[in-house]
Amino acid sequence: ILVTYYVIGVIMVGVITTIRKQGLTSPAVYFAAYIVGIELLARMVSSPLPWEFGKYSIIFFLSLGYIFDNSRILQRKIQWVFWLIILLIPALFQTFSWSNNIQIDLSSSASGMACMVVCIIYFQGREMLFDHFKRILSYMLLPIISIVSYLLIKTPDFETIEYVSAANFETSGGFGPNQVASVLGFGWLVIVAINLSRDKFTSFLLLDILLAAYILFRSLFTFSRGGNLGALCALIVFITISIIYRKSHFFSLKSIIGFFVFLVICLGVVEFINQKTDNVFEYRFSGKNTIGEAKEDMSANRMN
């Protein structure tokens, strides 16, 4: 109930702030970014808010920002978005479950596509300074810190958990491990990327490293592979693009040293989890079952 009223309060404050503070940089985007992280927390605590309220809120805030900013965005050429919507229609019908409740189908299938289209319309052609972009990412990170704090309270003692070579609901706060790991993977990825970009999230390099390592620890302990592997791939792409387009001087010596310190801590985190789980963690990420035998399909039937 507390989280529910809190989210409603955030939305109300966001609406008032967006309407009152008109300018080239609308505060609506910051509230939309904050909702990205807070949506998962609301689901984890079984909030009575609508299941897709996060996407609805993002659409609402960016539409509000679109209307109340002074950047003359309405004059921009966004005709190609119309063709994008047309191309999304086949995908929309492909994801329909064709149940008797068309509202559920639209909510689960169309809301994500609509959210993506609105985001494209809002950000298309919009110049953005790094400080502005970092602030958006920081607003996404704040609820993620709330999520790992909730996991710290909710997760039982590690010694009492029965570990198997599958995603673990007990270490993910009783909610879907894949969803939790995806959001937490995004969290540690953003902190690392900000530090590699010669900046800091908390103003202290060591604190950033420890925070990223702890978020990674909670993410890995869900035993969900997709969220962490996806974040790792995104980090590799980020580093590669930065080197190619910004040259090697894009990374400072201090940020490189901090990154290697983070990697060393990550190795310690992996070893700690593996010891706590009697090597089940290693089996999980190497495609083996609980007793260490190779699985016939390590993708959990996803290849089918």
Salt bridges, closest charged atoms under 4 A:
GLU39 OE2 - ARG43 NH2 3.23
GLU52 OE1 - ARG43 NH2 3.67
GLU52 OE1 - LYS55 NZ 2.67
ASP69 OD2 - ARG126 NH2 3.14
GLU159 OE2 - LYS276 NZ 2.70
ASP199 OD1 - LYS134 NZ 3.08
